[in-house]
Amino acid sequence: MTRVAVVGGGLAGFVSYLTLLHGGLEPEEIAVFDPEPDPAASWRRRAAAIRQSTMRSESDGHCLPTSFPGLAVRDAVRRRSPAPLVQSVCDRYHPTVESFLDQVSDQRERSGWDERVRPSRIERLRAVDGGFALDEHGVFAHVLLATGHPGLALPDELAGNPGIVHAYEPHDYAEEVTVVGAGMAAATEWLNALSAGSRVISVRRREPARRPLNVERQFFTRRGLARFQRSGRSERIAMLRRFNEPSYPPGRDWDEPLARAAAEGRFRIEQSVNGSAQVICATGFTRGWQNDPLLVDLVDAHGLDTELGWIAVADDCTVPALTDETRTLALAGVAAQWAYPAADTLVGAKYAARGFLRRVGRCRTR
Ligand SMILES: Cc1cc2nc3c(=O)[nH]c(=O)nc-3n(C[C@H](O)[C@H](O)[C@H](O)COP(=O)(O)OP(=O)(O)OC[C@H]3O[C@@H](n4cnc5c(N)ncnc54)[C@H](O)[C@@H]3O)c2cc1C
């Protein structure tokens, strides 16, 4: 009965599972492979480490298969106030982390997710007649790989230093804190450390871009996405590199506390790490399929088309060489960036999940 496998049961895998159910699949047709049953486990740990309290995403940044009604509607009903809806229309609504996670728990329970999760890490995927063999778990006609970021990135020159902690690992704040990096996690850490009473030194290689979402808003639209997907390889690589540069939202909530702290001598920018007892590396994740053992094995075994760190997936996030009218191999999450620049967001997870569902549905009706 089980014909569909989702490898990686994090948020992208969870979005895909809910989308498949919404598209008419029975839970028994789907197996999810992940050693960890909580779909929000990785996310929760990282968001808690940087004390994130509101989402960077907007009303549609949730795990449900349809974009609307989003979290703003839910919030408006709960608070009996139109304020979230008005903010949402002006692109100024950001749900709380708590309301986002509440909805994940709710959907986890209602959707029978836990019964579908097989607590296993997949090491090998091979295309075989009629589908894909996953370790010793059998053959699945349709497989979605949603294995997330392979690991946390630490600058080589700082590795092994006793005062180093990655921003996505639990930590407190010393009297003087150096924060390396200049993206959303770094900006959150500047403010966290300042409100804990620390002096903060920001070490950055370049000035961060200021934009509300990690990818420019135009690339979330049909037109912007079409432009991206029509681009030639070198142009696409240039765009992806730009999106991967550090950025955090514009606005007084960020600027005023930093300006105040700078005036008090509690915040300054430096070019290199200078001996602070605590160094927080807000340096994100290791990037590229070369860092994910399952993807390395897959690319090597099947000679997949790649460009630098990206697997060259089709516009619907499927792997062209291994997808046909009988079987589907698709990527979701950061690994699908070649098709959708904001693949590593909840909206991006929905995009990949819908592409996968279309393929699975087409094969079922044939
Ligand atoms: C602090 C933080 C805040 C963010 N805030 C937002 C936000 O506000 N809005 C937004 O849209 N996005 C946000 N994002 C981005 C994005 O939504 C998250 O990165 C999200 O967790 C991505 O989901 P994922 O499933 O791809 O990866 P993960 O949630 O990391 O899940 C990957 C899963 O795959 C499993 N896995 C890995 N390899 C294997 C294998 N071989 N076999 C089986 N299982 C495997 C892992 O155990 C893990 O459970 C944020 C990210 C971070 C880090």
The ligand as an SDF file (V2000), in Angstrom:
LIG
                    3D

 53 58  0  0  0  0  0  0  0  0999 V2000
   16.1530   29.9990   13.5000 C   0  0  0  0  0  0  0  0  0  0  0  0
   15.4020   29.8580   12.2110 C   0  0  0  0  0  0  0  0  0  0  0  0
   14.2680   30.6190   11.9910 C   0  0  0  0  0  0  0  0  0  0  0  0
   13.5590   30.4940   10.8010 C   0  0  0  0  0  0  0  0  0  0  0  0
   12.4350   31.2570   10.6470 N   0  0  0  0  0  0  0  0  0  0  0  0
   11.6830   31.0830    9.5460 C   0  0  0  0  0  0  0  0  0  0  0  0
   10.4790   31.8330    9.3810 C   0  0  0  0  0  0  0  0  0  0  0  0
   10.1250   32.6620   10.2010 O   0  0  0  0  0  0  0  0  0  0  0  0
    9.7460   31.5820    8.2690 N   0  0  0  0  0  0  0  0  0  0  0  0
   10.1160   30.6800    7.3060 C   0  0  0  0  0  0  0  0  0  0  0  0
    9.3790   30.4950    6.3210 O   0  0  0  0  0  0  0  0  0  0  0  0
   11.2820   29.9970    7.4220 N   0  0  0  0  0  0  0  0  0  0  0  0
   12.0570   30.1650    8.5070 C   0  0  0  0  0  0  0  0  0  0  0  0
   13.2220   29.4580    8.6310 N   0  0  0  0  0  0  0  0  0  0  0  0
   13.6740   28.6170    7.4920 C   0  0  0  0  0  0  0  0  0  0  0  0
   12.9980   27.2320    7.3630 C   0  0  0  0  0  0  0  0  0  0  0  0
   11.6270   27.2780    7.5580 O   0  0  0  0  0  0  0  0  0  0  0  0
   13.6180   26.2400    8.3130 C   0  0  0  0  0  0  0  0  0  0  0  0
   15.0030   26.1160    8.0230 O   0  0  0  0  0  0  0  0  0  0  0  0
   12.9590   24.8430    8.2570 C   0  0  0  0  0  0  0  0  0  0  0  0
   13.3210   24.1540    9.4190 O   0  0  0  0  0  0  0  0  0  0  0  0
   13.3680   24.0230    7.0560 C   0  0  0  0  0  0  0  0  0  0  0  0
   12.7460   22.7520    7.1340 O   0  0  0  0  0  0  0  0  0  0  0  0
   13.4400   21.4350    6.5780 P   0  0  0  0  0  0  0  0  0  0  0  0
   12.4570   20.3390    6.7560 O   0  0  0  0  0  0  0  0  0  0  0  0
   13.9970   21.6960    5.2250 O   0  0  0  0  0  0  0  0  0  0  0  0
   14.6920   21.2030    7.5340 O   0  0  0  0  0  0  0  0  0  0  0  0
   14.6870   20.6990    9.0430 P   0  0  0  0  0  0  0  0  0  0  0  0
   13.5530   21.2930    9.7940 O   0  0  0  0  0  0  0  0  0  0  0  0
   16.0830   20.9010    9.5320 O   0  0  0  0  0  0  0  0  0  0  0  0
   14.3950   19.1290    8.9240 O   0  0  0  0  0  0  0  0  0  0  0  0
   15.2380   18.2290    8.2470 C   0  0  0  0  0  0  0  0  0  0  0  0
   14.9340   16.8500    8.8230 C   0  0  0  0  0  0  0  0  0  0  0  0
   15.5340   15.8590    7.9960 O   0  0  0  0  0  0  0  0  0  0  0  0
   16.0150   14.8190    8.8200 C   0  0  0  0  0  0  0  0  0  0  0  0
   17.0440   14.1100    8.0350 N   0  0  0  0  0  0  0  0  0  0  0  0
   18.2090   14.5970    7.5560 C   0  0  0  0  0  0  0  0  0  0  0  0
   18.8490   13.6470    6.8430 N   0  0  0  0  0  0  0  0  0  0  0  0
   18.0660   12.5400    6.8830 C   0  0  0  0  0  0  0  0  0  0  0  0
   18.1890   11.2250    6.3340 C   0  0  0  0  0  0  0  0  0  0  0  0
   19.2430   10.8650    5.6100 N   0  0  0  0  0  0  0  0  0  0  0  0
   17.2010   10.3120    6.5910 N   0  0  0  0  0  0  0  0  0  0  0  0
   16.1130   10.6640    7.3330 C   0  0  0  0  0  0  0  0  0  0  0  0
   15.9360   11.8940    7.8690 N   0  0  0  0  0  0  0  0  0  0  0  0
   16.9070   12.8300    7.6440 C   0  0  0  0  0  0  0  0  0  0  0  0
   16.5360   15.5260   10.0630 C   0  0  0  0  0  0  0  0  0  0  0  0
   16.5430   14.6310   11.1670 O   0  0  0  0  0  0  0  0  0  0  0  0
   15.4850   16.6490   10.2250 C   0  0  0  0  0  0  0  0  0  0  0  0
   14.4340   16.2660   11.0800 O   0  0  0  0  0  0  0  0  0  0  0  0
   13.9880   29.5840    9.7840 C   0  0  0  0  0  0  0  0  0  0  0  0
   15.1460   28.8390   10.0030 C   0  0  0  0  0  0  0  0  0  0  0  0
   15.8500   28.9720   11.1870 C   0  0  0  0  0  0  0  0  0  0  0  0
   17.0920   28.1500   11.3860 C   0  0  0  0  0  0  0  0  0  0  0  0
  1  2  1  0
  2  3  1  0
  2 52  2  0
  3  4  2  0
  4  5  1  0
  4 50  1  0
  5  6  2  0
  6  7  1  0
  6 13  1  0
  7  8  2  0
  7  9  1  0
  9 10  1  0
 10 11  2  0
 10 12  1  0
 12 13  2  0
 13 14  1  0
 14 15  1  0
 14 50  1  0
 15 16  1  0
 16 17  1  0
 16 18  1  0
 18 19  1  0
 18 20  1  0
 20 21  1  0
 20 22  1  0
 22 23  1  0
 23 24  1  0
 24 25  2  0
 24 26  1  0
 24 27  1  0
 27 28  1  0
 28 29  2  0
 28 30  1  0
 28 31  1  0
 31 32  1  0
 32 33  1  0
 33 34  1  0
 33 48  1  0
 34 35  1  0
 35 36  1  0
 35 46  1  0
 36 37  1  0
 36 45  1  0
 37 38  2  0
 38 39  1  0
 39 40  1  0
 39 45  2  0
 40 41  1  0
 40 42  2  0
 42 43  1  0
 43 44  2  0
 44 45  1  0
 46 47  1  0
 46 48  1  0
 48 49  1  0
 50 51  2  0
 51 52  1  0
 52 53  1  0
M  END
$$$$
